[in-house]
Amino acid sequence: MDFAAIDFETATAARDSACSVAVVEVKEGKLYDSYYTLIQPPGNRYNWYNTRIHGITREDTATAPSFADIWPELRAHLEGRIVVAHNAPFDMGVLGACLAKDGLGNPDFAYCDTVAISRKVWPELANHKLDTVGSFLHVEFNHHNALDDARTCAYIPVAAAREMAVGSLKGLTAQLGIRVQPFGVRKGYRR
């Protein structure tokens, strides 16, 4: 069970306005906090709603690095990995928008969605939002905090694999019939 989990928070509705990112690594089924940083969004713009829900303000990120500054270190955490995210199209869209805005090349990794995993393994849940699945798994976390969300994203496939007695993320996704999607390949992709 070796993979990475990622979560972005954004300052505005624009996907290139990442204001924090976290990566949690899973090795042999154990979670390790791997990377977390604040990011200065373009123009350090915030809307009141996103400031309110994730608790990061314009002042918090005023001296934070830009996405281009953090990219080499963040890329090192993703290269050659399978990466999971909750509602992965959102987080992969944020990453893609930030890369495109700064003219940076795509990393070589594949990703899958923990929403799809939880739907298959726990279909009885009323919905498969991160807070609902986290509550079902008895995980306490502060939703809209990138590090807490990444930890919960990392725990979902581990809990699912334990329940199904599957030893790897590739084995789990194969058993569930869930696609592992190469990052940057979007043509014909359907959720």
C-alpha positions as CSV (number, residue, x, y, z in Angstrom):
1,M,0.0,0.0,0.0
2,D,2.4,2.6,-1.2
3,F,1.0,5.8,-2.7
4,A,0.6,9.6,-2.0
5,A,-2.5,11.6,-1.1
6,I,-2.8,15.3,-2.0
7,D,-5.2,18.1,-1.2
8,F,-5.3,21.8,-2.3
9,E,-7.2,24.7,-0.8
10,T,-8.0,27.7,-3.1
11,A,-8.3,31.3,-2.3
12,T,-11.0,32.1,-4.9
13,A,-13.2,30.1,-7.3
14,A,-10.3,30.3,-9.9
15,R,-8.5,27.0,-9.9
16,D,-5.1,28.6,-10.2
17,S,-5.6,30.3,-6.9
18,A,-4.1,27.6,-4.7
19,C,-3.4,28.9,-1.2
20,S,-2.2,25.7,0.5
21,V,-1.2,22.2,-0.5
22,A,-0.4,19.0,1.5
23,V,0.9,15.6,0.6
24,V,0.6,12.6,2.8
25,E,2.6,9.5,1.9
26,V,1.4,5.9,2.6
27,K,4.1,3.2,2.9
28,E,3.1,-0.3,3.8
29,G,-0.3,1.0,4.9
30,K,1.1,3.6,7.3
31,L,0.5,7.3,6.9
32,Y,3.4,9.9,7.0
33,D,3.0,13.6,6.7
34,S,5.2,14.4,3.8
35,Y,4.7,18.0,2.6
36,Y,2.6,21.1,3.5
37,T,3.0,24.7,2.6
38,L,1.0,27.9,2.2
39,I,1.1,29.3,-1.3
40,Q,0.6,32.9,-2.3
41,P,-2.3,33.0,-4.8
42,P,-1.9,35.3,-7.9
43,G,-2.2,38.8,-6.7
44,N,-2.8,37.4,-3.2
45,R,-6.5,37.7,-3.9
46,Y,-9.1,36.1,-1.6
47,N,-12.8,36.0,-1.6
48,W,-14.5,36.2,1.8
49,Y,-16.2,32.8,1.4
50,N,-13.0,30.8,0.9
51,T,-11.2,32.7,3.6
52,R,-14.0,31.8,6.0
53,I,-14.2,28.1,5.2
54,H,-10.5,27.3,5.3
55,G,-9.3,29.9,7.7
56,I,-6.3,31.1,5.7
57,T,-6.2,34.8,5.1
58,R,-4.5,37.2,2.8
59,E,-2.2,38.1,5.6
60,D,-1.2,34.5,6.2
61,T,0.0,34.1,2.6
62,A,1.4,37.6,2.0
63,T,5.0,36.3,2.5
64,A,4.3,32.7,1.3
65,P,6.1,31.4,-1.8
66,S,4.5,31.3,-5.2
67,F,3.4,28.0,-6.8
68,A,6.4,28.2,-9.1
69,D,8.7,28.4,-6.1
70,I,7.2,25.3,-4.4
71,W,6.8,23.3,-7.6
72,P,10.2,21.5,-7.6
73,E,9.7,20.2,-4.1
74,L,6.1,19.3,-4.6
75,R,6.9,17.6,-7.9
76,A,9.4,15.4,-6.1
77,H,6.6,14.1,-3.9
78,L,4.4,13.2,-6.9
79,E,6.8,11.9,-9.6
80,G,6.4,8.2,-10.4
81,R,3.6,7.7,-7.9
82,I,0.0,6.9,-7.8
83,V,-1.7,9.9,-6.1
84,V,-5.1,9.8,-4.5
85,A,-7.4,12.8,-3.9
86,H,-11.0,13.2,-2.8
87,N,-13.0,14.5,-5.7
88,A,-9.7,14.1,-7.7
89,P,-10.9,16.0,-10.7
90,F,-11.0,19.2,-8.5
91,D,-7.5,18.8,-7.1
92,M,-6.0,17.7,-10.4
93,G,-7.7,20.7,-12.0
94,V,-6.1,23.0,-9.5
95,L,-2.7,21.4,-10.1
96,G,-3.2,21.6,-13.9
97,A,-4.3,25.3,-13.7
98,C,-1.3,26.3,-11.5
99,L,1.1,24.5,-13.8
100,A,-0.4,26.1,-16.9
101,K,-0.4,29.6,-15.4
102,D,3.3,29.4,-14.6
103,G,4.2,27.6,-17.8
104,L,5.5,24.5,-15.9
105,G,5.6,21.0,-17.3
106,N,3.3,18.2,-16.2
107,P,4.7,15.7,-13.7
108,D,4.7,11.9,-14.5
109,F,2.2,10.4,-12.1
110,A,-1.2,8.7,-12.2
111,Y,-4.2,9.4,-9.9
112,C,-7.4,8.0,-8.6
113,D,-10.4,9.3,-6.8
114,T,-11.3,8.3,-3.2
115,V,-14.9,9.2,-3.9
116,A,-15.0,6.3,-6.4
117,I,-13.3,4.0,-3.9
118,S,-15.7,4.8,-1.1
119,R,-18.8,4.5,-3.4
120,K,-17.8,1.0,-4.3
121,V,-16.7,-0.2,-0.8
122,W,-19.4,1.6,1.3
123,P,-22.4,2.0,-1.0
124,E,-24.7,2.3,2.0
125,L,-23.5,5.8,2.9
126,A,-25.9,8.6,2.2
127,N,-23.2,10.5,0.3
128,H,-19.5,10.2,-0.3
129,K,-18.2,13.6,0.6
130,L,-15.0,13.6,2.6
131,D,-16.6,14.6,5.9
132,T,-19.2,11.9,5.5
133,V,-16.7,9.1,4.7
134,G,-14.3,10.4,7.4
135,S,-17.1,10.3,10.0
136,F,-18.0,6.8,8.9
137,L,-14.4,5.7,9.4
138,H,-14.2,7.6,12.8
139,V,-11.5,10.0,11.5
140,E,-11.5,13.4,13.3
141,F,-10.3,16.1,11.0
142,N,-10.8,19.8,10.2
143,H,-12.3,19.7,6.7
144,H,-10.9,22.4,4.4
145,N,-7.5,22.2,6.1
146,A,-5.2,20.8,3.4
147,L,-3.1,18.6,5.7
148,D,-6.2,17.1,7.5
149,D,-7.9,16.5,4.2
150,A,-4.8,14.8,2.7
151,R,-4.6,12.5,5.8
152,T,-8.2,11.5,5.5
153,C,-7.8,11.0,1.7
154,A,-4.8,8.7,2.5
155,Y,-6.7,6.7,5.1
156,I,-9.7,5.9,2.8
157,P,-7.9,3.5,0.5
158,V,-6.0,1.9,3.4
159,A,-9.3,1.3,5.3
160,A,-11.0,0.0,2.1
161,A,-8.1,-2.3,1.3
162,R,-8.1,-3.7,4.9
163,E,-11.8,-4.3,4.7
164,M,-11.4,-6.1,1.4
165,A,-8.1,-7.7,2.3
166,V,-6.3,-6.3,-0.7
167,G,-2.6,-5.6,-0.3
168,S,-2.0,-2.8,-2.8
169,L,-3.7,0.2,-4.3
170,K,-3.4,-1.3,-7.8
171,G,-5.0,-4.4,-6.5
172,L,-7.8,-2.5,-4.8
173,T,-8.6,-0.4,-7.9
174,A,-8.5,-3.4,-10.1
175,Q,-10.9,-5.3,-7.8
176,L,-13.2,-2.3,-7.7
177,G,-13.0,-1.6,-11.4
178,I,-11.8,1.9,-10.8
179,R,-9.5,3.6,-13.3
180,V,-6.1,5.0,-12.4
181,Q,-5.8,8.0,-14.6
182,P,-2.5,9.4,-15.9
183,F,-2.2,13.1,-15.0
184,G,-2.6,15.4,-17.9
185,V,-4.7,12.9,-20.0
186,R,-8.2,14.1,-20.0
187,K,-9.7,13.3,-23.4
188,G,-12.6,11.0,-23.1
189,Y,-12.3,10.8,-19.3
190,R,-15.6,10.2,-17.6
191,R,-16.1,10.2,-13.9
